[in-house]
Amino acid sequence: MRAVGLVVEYNPLHNGHLYHLQAARQLSGAEVVVAVMSGNFLQRGEPAILDKWTRAQAALAHGVDLIVELPFANAVAPADRFASGALNLLATLQCDSLVFGTENTTIDYQSVGRQLATLPDLHEYFRDYQQTYATQLNHFYQETLHLNIDAPNQLLGLSYATANARLKRPLRLLPLARKNAQYQDQELNGSTIASATAIRRLALGQTTAEQSLAAVVPADIFQALQQQKLLTWADFFPYLRYRILSTPLAELGQIYQMTEGLEHRFHSVIKQVNDFPSLLRALKTKRYTYTRLQRLCLYVLLNIREPAIRQVEQQPYVHLLGFSQRGQAYLHQIKEQLDLPLIARVSQKIGHEQGLLGLEVRVDDIYAQLNGHEQNFNRPPLRVK
């Protein structure tokens, strides 16, 4: 059997994702769909509104055959490191192709990826403190590749292409045009396909849209959004505020990605704000995007240090969340060729602070405090027929 890979967050899974799943099978001709999904914290530096097991169950119910977790170290990271972690897992699972959504399908991602893969780490070259890294990166793409990267999925697509070109056996890249809704659309548009942002706003009561939530998500997700506690930064902000107030300045400066004296800014503004959006506005400068600051706030909340991130990068693994019967057969087909540890159950040894999943267990424990459900121990892979 051949497999097509997807990189997903499903926050939450919606009708646009169902279109993506169907198109992935058609475009690739693969028999098996493998998804790498972020866990309980996401790339833009925010908690998932539904936990990873609820989202994995929905993925399996709607066409994914094998689903694994993208580790926190990659899941909450800039696009290049996010893409690298995800593509390495898909390559380990022997996927032949990757289908990804983008605003521009005319780019030759395979060719551009080979060009970008020869360049050094661009983070070291962009030192204009009056512009964000994203702005400087876009200027670079304009000057060197004559591409105007003005949409988030285009940037992510190029990151996939670059990471893919660095693999020993690159995947076939199959871009898919986004349908009806754009990534950051704030409101529903009357279609049955809406952005995850608009769906979250409606589910959380942050919009007065007349369109029903049931029209844009599958029935099982609609039920979950109605019945489960939906987590946002508002739930975690009191814990973040306590962390900043109670952490000595020198210790706060040791947090991962706490650069250029930002710990002083955190300490100076935290007593002046009462909610998370106010904190972000107080921290914002021309140098940093809101997404960069959100990720940093998450690192502070979860007390993330660089050694923990480096450990995951140096000792990668495959954490299995679930499979269908077809996915189980595919896993049996490839498991002897896997070059990374395959973890189906999190033991005390693996979940210990220095174990392979030590970081994952630690960050998930904080999520579980508010979610109310254990996220790792005694959680075998999900199985669907």
Buried (B, 14 or more C-beta within 10 A) or exposed (E): EEBBBBBBBBBBBBBBBBBBBEBBBEBBEBBBBBBBBBBBBBBBBBBBBBBBBBBBBBBBBBBBBBBBBBBBBBBBBBBBBBBBBBBBBBBBBBBBBBBBBBBBEEBEBBEBBBBBBEEEEBEEEBEEEEBBBBBBBBBBBEEEBEBEBEBBBBBBBBBBBBBBBBBEEBBBBBBBEBEBBBBEBEBBBEBBBBBBBBBBBBBEEEBEBEBEBEBBBBEBBBEBBEEBEBBBBEBBBEEBBEBBEEBEEEEBBEBBBBEEEBBEBBBEBBEEBEEBEEBBEBBBEEBBBBBBBBBBBBBBBBBBBEEBBEBBBEEBBBBBBBBBEBBBBBBEEBEEEEEBEBBEBBEEEBBEEEBBBBBBBBBBBBBBEEBEEBBBBEBEBBEBE
